[in-house]
């Protein structure tokens, strides 16, 4: 696992990028073939979750903190519909691990971003054709806005809204025994999110201009998302960890490619009552610089705003935060889940100047049947 992650951190040459993509393809191929095997060898005795049909309330911590995706499987024939709202608030700039003020950014650039909100509405569906395999689809809608200040002192905001990159995937149970479960995540996203979003800026007014990289809604590439998830549980406690990579294949229509990414999660949850659990989570993310650039944006070498520089995109961050999961007891809406989670960065290292994360909020609801 660690070697595989190492291999994406050193993609300096095109040859390595191609190798990385091939590796990701291989992982997906293994996933698909395992899925096939699992479908063929369905074991009807291997249900892990209590169904709702027996009248028992399911555990509030059956599923991970709401900010974690693709963490659980369902028993054969199970369905789940979910909705999540995520807001990531970014404020202030950072170079490496050091915060930098607006005057410092404006020494080298005409414009400095000051704040950004990335809102995401994520609709999810899960269906289990067998006990071993759960299929999932995720449809994100994005609403991003960024506030800037120019050297002339003009404050302005740009906005972009619309569909993001739609994801599909298979979750394949590799191992399940005595409260332990290991899942293979074989996911991918389609380039359904726009990379052509425009808005009006003081420099472009009255015309619109192409928005820089962080304001675009998709990668423009087909991205593979292989990973592994581990879940453990006892009577009052549950815990888990997950590692997921994002490998971009080839380049998009503007002949650039966003950086690869990976994410490692670890969490624990305490079932305080039958209908509520309290969780804590650690999330480590790293994302790399772009290769190529959108030639419709100016520069480098001359870049108006750091967000338009494809070599100032990389970073890594450790977030930590609490969460609550509820299962509605009683008769009305019985079994509907509600969850909330807040994440705060404790470490950020950015190829900057780049906007730094301030906090992330995730609220969501899930219902399975
Ligand atoms: Cu589910």
Boltz pocket constraint, residues with backbone or C-beta under 6 A from the ligand:
constraints:
  - pocket:
      binder: B
      contacts: [[A, 72], [A, 73], [A, 74], [A, 80], [A, 126], [A, 368]]
      max_distance: 6.0
